Amino acid sequence: LWPEAHAAAARYLLLHPRDAAANLLCAEALSKDEAIPIEVRVPDALERLGAVPDTAPEAAEARKAEARVLLFLWRDAFSAERAVKRALAIDPGDVEAHFLAWKLRNLTRRHEDAEPHFLAVLEGTPPAERGGVLRDWYFSQFYPVTSTTDVDGLMGSALVWGTEPPELVLIHGGAGGEAERAKKEDLIKGRDEAIKARH
């Protein structure tokens, strides 16, 4: 699917190189086409996204897409943050951009700077779904090592929650000896305390 989408979008862009929607589609297809080496598809995807100017209606989407490519494929959190800042300059109320900004600050261990973005996400989240946002905020403030497991997992190296019985699993790496076991025990204890505090 993605190679065909990329080929079709690339052909269209030969005639309409400034079409923002086509550049967005081509960038998405490039970023998801695993047949292309990552050192080729990431720069090409970023070039397509860069062809969408900040004055275009699709500009905020393009800057957020840049941030996701930079973070999840290139693993460059600070360049991703610059792209998110550009998205928020275009649309200060963009909830997804605020969510990315919040998670990027957690990922780079700047939890104290995340509050404005958390509040924007909370305000922009339907009331029925705000419990999950509040839970994420709680963990980011009191158990920061567990606060970016969703983002870490997408980057390929993370501590993730297991299924029943609940436990922590280290995706990359072995048991790690006594220090690693002690760290896992501390995380599990903190997780259990947080769960008790919610009830």
ZIQUI-V489838 format. One record per pair of residues at least 24 apart in sequence whose ideal C-beta (glycine too) atoms are under 7 Angstrom apart, sorted by the first residue. I is the first residue (numbers start at 1). J is the second residue. If there is no record, write none. Layout:
BEGIN
i = [I:I]
j = [J:J]
END
This chain:
BEGIN
i = [2:2:2:3:3:5:6:6:17:18:20:20:20:21:23:23:23:23:24:24:24:24:24:27:31:31:38:42:42:42:45:54:54:59:60:60:60:60:60:63:63:64:64:64:67:72:72:75:77:77:77:80:95:95:95:103:103:106:106:106:106:107:107:109:111:111:111:114:138:139:142:143:143:143:145:146:146:159]
j = [29:32:33:33:35:29:30:33:51:51:52:56:58:58:48:49:51:52:52:58:61:62:65:65:69:73:73:69:73:74:69:86:90:90:87:90:91:94:97:87:90:96:97:100:100:154:155:155:104:107:108:104:120:121:124:148:151:140:144:147:148:148:151:144:140:141:144:140:194:194:194:190:191:194:187:187:191:187]
END
